[in-house]
Amino acid sequence: HFVPTPEPIEPLAEADPFTEEITVPLTPIYQPYTDTITSSDPFTIHHSPFTIQNFSPTFTRTEQTDPAWSYTGTWSNTNLAQASGGNYWYNATAGSTAELTFDGTWLSLGFITNRWSGQATITIDGNDYGTLDLYRNEENATHFLFDGLPPGTHTVEIEVLGTANPFAGSARVQLDYADYGDGSLLPDGHFEEDDPRLLTSNGWTTVAYAGASGGNYIRANTGTAWFPFAGDSFTLHSLAHSNGDKARLFVDGVYLDTIDLFAPVFPSAALTRTFSYEGLGSGPHILQIASYQNQVSIDKLTAPGTAPFTDPNPPVTGVTRFEADHPTIQYNGVPFTQTATTWVRIDNIFGTRASEGEYIYSATANDTISWDFTGDWLGIGFATDRASGQAEIRIDGQLVETIDLYSRYDDTTSRYFRDLGAGAHTVAITVLGTSHPEAIGTDVSFDFFDVWDGQPLPEGTFEEDDERLTFSNGWGRTLNAEASGGAFASSTSNVTAWFPFTGDSFTYHARTRYSYQDVELRLNGQSLGQYDIYSYEDSSRTYSFDNLGVGPHVLEIRQYREAITVDAVSSPAIEPAWEPPAPPPVVRYEENHPDMRYNSQPFHTMPQSWALDSTAGWTSSGSNSVYTSLAGNIWSLDFDGQWVNIGLRSSTGTADIRINGVSQGMFDTSGGVNGAKNFPFALDPGTHLVEVEVISGTVSVDYMDVWQGDTMDAGWYDAKLEDDQTGAFHFSRKGWWLRGDDIYAYNGDFLVPFVNANANVWFNFVGTDLTILGNQRDSTTLQVVIDGVDYGEFDMSTPAPFRGQPIALHFPDLGEGAHVVQVFPSRNGGRIDAFEVNPDGFYSYMPEIKWYDTAATEELTTTYGTGFASTIALGDLNGDGDVELVAPALNGRLYVYRGDGADTGDGTPILWTSDVAGPVAEPALADLNGDGKAEIVVTGVNGTFALSHDGNVLWHNPDVASFYSTEQFGWGGASIGNLDLSPE
């Protein structure tokens, strides 16, 4: 396949592209396409002449419906968009004929070829020109050239044989057209999309676009175009955009190349892209342009072509990928286009995860894939799913692996083989027709071959749009000023990216966001694990790996349940290798942990009777759980420890929990708190097997916690959504949590779920006593479950007349050992802050109120509001050694209090008040006149005032005012300092 060097991408024609995130497709996204008219993308239906005589005798096309044809037998008409003229005629009866008399030295016969096509003999002037096998695995427009005819009149006869290739389902001969000419040459030049020289099938539309040559181009999702020309070369001018993809080129009926018409820009900003080919020989030729995947566009054609010219069969350089449909790959001994219909190509939404969005599969035993390659290293890629079967892989005739491709959910897998020796090799993949016991089919879905030329690959940091990265379909490219290179790749679909390198290390650069969770990294087909790309605020994150050994290597980046991002990849690594945090005293095994077993199978290959419940994300640990309704199904874990906690999602079932084969009883899975239920068990230290067997109903399994006896430090543990090094916290879907700031909260913040989100947080600890710190909010609660025991809902409302404060819940005497705490904040905004293990005392952690006053809530006028306007000023106003408080209020009054809140004689702590300045903010205190007592300076709606310690106005400047009229309060206050160092 030819993929041109990426051109500069400018999807935004105006303004700074980074003022906000803009996302365009990075790879094709499969979707049924329908042309619609918009002001920026006007189009008209493109009509092409069906019979062209104006180039006669140099070139003439005669449709199968032309009276010049004579037929015997019964021929039937079928409409087809990619056929010339929009239809073809077919006949499957032996002896039926189609005959055409023409003048010329060459003839090209056009047919529609597919799985129903049979065989036909061709005679010209009574001479046998052979038998055509018209069978093809997929439907295409195909033509066959007969040249070297003597000048003059000739008669061609097409005879239906009534026979067919063994792969065919019928013996149809499906005639479309005939082209012929006298050998003279058509003129050279540039030919726009509407030139009569360009012939098109149905399905093409004309699009007005300023960036196109002549202001228009044509496009089709299912269409064929033909361009007759003369000479050794041509250039195809096309438009590339997000709706474009692969198109195929044929010259004189022979496959030439597959071109890429995708670009990560919308059609309204389509990029020009040219493809030039030479070495075609002198004389007349016919170029055929056929849609293959998604949309093909034609702007104009040029003959002869202009440099640079494309090599349709370039040499292997670096690590080169050969996609499943490459013409050199053999299926049952022939190219895919001619192989049995047991081989099926998938390039729709079900192929999104595969390289370039496509794979080819067969479920028929003994079907084979074979390929000749050169080099001592080979990679093989497959698509996997629940219908996948088993295959043998042989290299040079030697069995290297029998591979089982079953996976419970749609996935990919790959195998890499090194040290094969220099020189030529043959790889063969044989469909066995057998499968994993849990599979529902025997499909072998082949994706790609990778080969290496033996030379080191360039090093550096490679951005998401670099040609070193290969992507599946379904990716987007998001412009972001903070991303490496100003953009990153992302998707929420089941997608994949690959990066080959030859060094000993690499760094994966990701973008993080609150709605992201994990991405899976694989190296040479082996999983490196899942890596967290969640962050509360958008950011960048890197993961580095080293000591990988000599290359080549292939990094595979896989979407895992949530969004995936690729910002860049560096080789070698740009930093020391990532070190996972030390395991916590209590280890949580989520439902997808490699050690978990479902009927003795790991999660990746669990039986069909188990299913992932991603809808349980609000309440399940890690946002996923697995459920089954089949009695006898068993969920199990082998572990070493002295305590285990079994976490289930509330359901309607009954389960038998066995430990080391001994039943612990029948457990009802219904009820629970906020969709969660758990059962802890203390054990003797050692190795154990815990099994949960479904007895009846639906059982949803979530996680297991294991404690090996390690201790845990006493003290505070802050509930954090990210950068938690303790491993003690576990959340339901993190994207449904918010962080609130509060100066009284532990470390200045707390967590609260989105409104109406059924969120859970778990805290695993080792100790005997626990304090849970919440934060008050009216009409909210925290419900606490410890070791499966519901301790009830705790009212977190704020007692009048105070604002929200920290509030501590204490749980003493829980017993020695490990414990698991589940906290369910109420859906209307319950707040969780921190946990204290083995506290040295049970304190309230609520600020102690020594005194308070509510005078500022008095409404003095309807013009202004009530309550305090800003921070208050503290100082000794009258020199008596006691602190006074100066507090401006929104109601326009300034209040001065005794600092100790004692009664000033009228039952309140208020020393005096003043209304002269109106609403003010941020009072300043200073000894302005040197009398040893502080004066008060305030600025508000009525100007700037200096008041004595007892409230008398010392001076007033009405021209220096400060007031925010739309909100009816003063803003900003005076700052006092000795600028000139004078004594006053």
WOWO-V505281 format. One record per helix or strand. SS is the DSSP state (hx for helix, st for strand). FROM is the first residue (numbers start at 0). LEN is the number of residues. Records with the same first field share a line. If there is no record, write none. Layout:
SS = FROM-LEN + FROM-LEN
This chain:
st = 1-1 + 21-4 + 37-1 + 40-1 + 42-3 + 51-1 + 59-4 + 68-4 + 75-4 + 86-5 + 96-7 + 105-8 + 116-1 + 118-6 + 126-7 + 139-7 + 152-8 + 171-10 + 188-4 + 197-3 + 204-4 + 215-5 + 223-7 + 233-8 + 243-1 + 245-6 + 253-7 + 261-1 + 270-7 + 283-8 + 294-4 + 299-4 + 318-5 + 329-2 + 333-2 + 343-3 + 354-1 + 358-4 + 367-7 + 377-8 + 387-1 + 389-6 + 397-7 + 405-1 + 410-7 + 423-8 + 442-10 + 459-4 + 468-4 + 475-4 + 486-5 + 495-6 + 505-8 + 517-6 + 525-7 + 533-1 + 538-7 + 552-8 + 563-3 + 567-4 + 585-5 + 596-2 + 600-1 + 610-3 + 624-4 + 633-7 + 642-7 + 653-6 + 661-7 + 672-1 + 675-7 + 686-10 + 698-9 + 714-4 + 728-3 + 736-5 + 748-5 + 760-6 + 769-6 + 780-6 + 788-7 + 805-6 + 817-8 + 830-7 + 867-1 + 872-3 + 883-6 + 893-5 + 909-5 + 919-1 + 923-3 + 934-6 + 942-5 + 952-5 + 963-1 + 968-1
hx = 83-3 + 212-3 + 266-3 + 335-3 + 348-3 + 483-3 + 602-3 + 613-3 + 620-3 + 733-3 + 745-3 + 854-3
